[in-house]
Amino acid sequence: MFRRFTVFVVLALAVALLAACAQPTPTPAPAAPAQPEQPTPAPAPAVKELKILWAQWDPADYLQQIGNMYEQETGIKVTVVQEPWGSFYNLFATEMAAKGTTWDMVVGDSQWLGQMTTQGHYVDLTDFLTSTGLKDSVTPATLTYYGEYPTGSGRYWAYPTEGDANGWAYRKDLFEDPAEKEAFKAQYGYDLAPPKTYAQLMDIAKFFPRPDKGLYGVAIYTQKDYDAITMGVQNTMFSWGADWKDAKYNVMGVVNSPEAIEAVQFYRDLYDCCQWPGGSNAFFTETNDAIISGQVAMSMNYFAFFPALVNPGTNPNYYDKIGFFSNPAGPTGKQHAALGGQGMSIISYISPERKQAAMDFIKWFGREDIQAKWAELGGYTCNANVLKSDIFLKATPFNPAFAETMTFVKDFWNIPEYGQLLEVTQREFSKFIVEGVGTAKETMDTIATEHDKILRAAGYIK
């Protein structure tokens, strides 16, 4: 009985177990639909705005347009603060003396390099320009004059930004007029064309003055403010084979060399014979105005100011009648032109985050596609590939002359004492050329003597 009961119990348990196993498996709850993966939001830039100080002129407007492109791409606002040329240097120098952080970058003149670097105002960009390849992307002359200090040291403090130099504009309607061409050849024995030499430039300048018709030969720099007349005169000095110093900073016998004296006399003769009335205080605005108003056959100016000459809005009568040529060669065939333009530097007193943000902007700005856009807007790129491109050379009537000129530019002093040296040349050139006081030799002897004193006091000459 017990055995049967036991078997029964075992069988009952087995049936119960089988019944339990036979129960349907509960259907699991459906899984929640997969959510699309959300992109990780980009971190907000630590620096929300960069400020760049530059002079008040058209290239600064173009740089602001480039800055607007950067803001669209990165979210970082770029503000280009413009200051009139007359107060640009003083404003910046005062801020740097106070170690100010009002601006992150400055597009400063090439002559500032010595002062701003030795006084600690600029960040050393040597490693940055080298590691990014920006150093090798620009023409050697622009890297040297806009970025390097001391010259030949291989240390760089600015990215070449606005390449510029002196060139010339001329009235094609006059040069190509059959009657003018015939009369010129009868008088001088060769065809009237843009001059290749300063001798030819003088012939053409003397040919065109017709005071009774309000026409004169040339418009050249004569203004005593800042560096105007010095920049004009050194076009001839450099092309005559003269210079401001030798390799050891000696100026005696260099500044007042026979070549320098002859070049300065030429500039005075050009002013006396052929400058238009009212041209005794002329710089970039006045020389442009002289050709826009039809008063001169040729005008000297920096290439950065030539866009106004081919713009019908600013030159309605002659915008399609203006041609351009490079600074002519001197008596021995030497051809040089006074350098203009600026490089972009980073202020040393801003925070590390802002310095990095400034470098990021310069790296972006230096990209070849951005430099092509910069040139398209009207900025003067220093990028070697862009300068050689057909797109650049055909973009404006003056770009071919500009590209040629940037291969033979030379510059004024860029040591910290350049302001003292400049003050002497501005004063003495103005006295001799504009006021007619003294001789070319006396002028250059005075400049050499005073420059020698300045350089000895500063320790350049022992």
PyMOL commands that set and color helices and strands:
alter all, ss='L'
color gray80, all
select helices_A, chain A and resi 2-22+58-74+85-97+110-118+126-132+134-136+140-147+172-175+178-188+198-207+211-213+228-239+258-274+279-281+284-292+303-310+352-365+368-377+384-388+390-393+399-405+418-434+440-457
alter helices_A, ss='H'
color red, helices_A
select strands_A, chain A and resi 49-55+77-83+105-109+159-171+216-219+296-302+322-326+337-346+409-410
alter strands_A, ss='S'
color yellow, strands_A
deselect
rebuild
show_as cartoon
